[in-house]
Amino acid sequence: MAKRLSLRDFQENLSARLLSAKRGETTPPMLGFRAGARHWLLELPDSGEVVPLPVLSPVPLTQPWFAGMANIRGGLHAVVDFAQFAGAAPTPRSERARLLLIGARHGINSALLVESIEGLRPMNTLHAADRPAGAPTAPWIDAAYQDEQGNHWLHIALTQLLQDPAFLDIAL
């Protein structure tokens, strides 16, 4: 269940961020999401748009992690079940599941099917950490962090993911 934030906490956090920005201490926040019972991070400019899960059109003779094609406002997006791609069980299709549109900056209409969006994660609340036991190893996972609640987060280098031959080759 998502943690509730009081109005006072929100205002204090916003005030601190504004003061930090005024002093030139800005570090862009990351977009957090859950997939495969893990927490993941994408740099905000790479994250693209988040949309509710639409009807997916299956594509025959593709990898099991290729969830299908989605029509988002007239544009076709290839949808990858990110949990399954990363070696976990398929993403449950629930009301919290979302498509994270990625690759638009790179000319690729691709989307990640994720369990839920966890919101923005300011970098000043994350601390570098060792990769948790059992975490996937891939060239596109370039860092691991831990937040104040003890949750582990894996950072995705999106450019490397979009160039990974395993990600691009959806054929069986």
ZAMARGU-4260 file (C-alpha; in steps of 0.2 Angstrom, whole numbers, plus 5000, padded with zeros to 4 digits):
<rodrens>
0) 5000/5000/5000 | 5006/5017/4996 | 5013/5028/5010 | 5002/5043/5014 | 5010/5060/5015
5) 5003/5073/5026 | 5000/5090/5019 | 5013/5097/5031 | 5026/5084/5026 | 5023/5088/5008
10) 5025/5107/5011 | 5041/5105/5021 | 5048/5094/5007 | 5043/5106/4994 | 5050/5120/5003
15) 5067/5111/5006 | 5068/5107/4987 | 5064/5125/4982 | 5078/5131/4994 | 5090/5118/4987
20) 5086/5123/4970 | 5088/5142/4974 | 5106/5137/4980 | 5109/5128/4964 | 5110/5111/4973
25) 5098/5102/4962 | 5099/5084/4957 | 5085/5078/4946 | 5073/5066/4954 | 5071/5048/4948
30) 5055/5040/4943 | 5052/5024/4954 | 5042/5009/4949 | 5039/4991/4954 | 5041/4976/4943
35) 5045/4958/4947 | 5044/4962/4966 | 5059/4974/4964 | 5060/4993/4965 | 5067/5001/4949
40) 5073/5019/4945 | 5073/5028/4928 | 5080/5046/4926 | 5065/5057/4924 | 5069/5064/4907
45) 5071/5045/4901 | 5055/5040/4909 | 5042/5047/4896 | 5024/5046/4900 | 5014/5034/4911
50) 4997/5028/4905 | 4984/5015/4912 | 4986/4998/4905 | 4976/4997/4888 | 4971/4982/4878
55) 4986/4974/4871 | 4986/4965/4855 | 4996/4949/4855 | 5010/4946/4843 | 5013/4928/4838
60) 5030/4920/4838 | 5038/4932/4850 | 5047/4930/4867 | 5036/4926/4882 | 5041/4943/4889
65) 5034/4953/4874 | 5017/4957/4880 | 5011/4964/4863 | 5007/4980/4855 | 4997/4995/4862
70) 4989/5009/4853 | 4992/5025/4863 | 4983/5040/4855 | 4985/5032/4837 | 5004/5027/4840
75) 5009/5009/4841 | 5020/5005/4855 | 5029/4988/4858 | 5026/4982/4875 | 5038/4973/4886
80) 5033/4964/4902 | 5048/4972/4911 | 5047/4959/4926 | 5047/4944/4915 | 5061/4952/4904
85) 5071/4954/4920 | 5069/4936/4924 | 5054/4937/4936 | 5036/4931/4935 | 5025/4939/4923
90) 5017/4956/4928 | 4999/4954/4935 | 4986/4963/4925 | 4979/4974/4939 | 4971/4991/4941
95) 4989/4997/4947 | 4998/4990/4932 | 5004/5004/4920 | 5013/5006/4904 | 5029/5017/4905
100) 5032/5024/4888 | 5050/5024/4885 | 5062/5027/4870 | 5052/5042/4862 | 5068/5053/4864
105) 5078/5039/4855 | 5065/5036/4841 | 5059/5020/4848 | 5040/5017/4852 | 5042/5005/4866
110) 5033/5003/4883 | 5037/4994/4899 | 5023/4985/4908 | 5026/4988/4926 | 5016/4983/4942
115) 5015/5000/4949 | 5022/5018/4948 | 5030/5022/4965 | 5032/5041/4961 | 5047/5053/4961
120) 5062/5048/4971 | 5074/5063/4975 | 5092/5057/4974 | 5096/5065/4991 | 5085/5052/4999
125) 5094/5037/4991 | 5111/5031/4996 | 5123/5020/4985 | 5121/5002/4990 | 5127/4985/4985
130) 5116/4975/4973 | 5104/4965/4983 | 5105/4946/4983 | 5096/4938/4969 | 5095/4954/4959
135) 5097/4952/4940 | 5113/4956/4932 | 5113/4965/4916 | 5123/4979/4907 | 5109/4991/4908
140) 5108/4990/4927 | 5121/5003/4932 | 5118/5006/4950 | 5110/5001/4966 | 5103/5012/4980
145) 5094/5010/4996 | 5081/5022/5003 | 5078/5028/5021 | 5065/5014/5023 | 5078/5001/5018
150) 5071/4997/5001 | 5083/4993/4987 | 5082/5002/4970 | 5090/4997/4954 | 5094/5010/4942
155) 5091/5007/4923 | 5103/5015/4911 | 5089/5017/4897 | 5101/5020/4883 | 5110/5004/4886
160) 5093/4995/4888 | 5087/5001/4872 | 5103/4995/4863 | 5103/4978/4872 | 5101/4965/4858
165) 5091/4954/4871 | 5079/4968/4872 | 5078/4972/4854 | 5076/4954/4848 | 5058/4949/4852
170) 5057/4935/4839 | 5057/4917/4846
</rodrens>
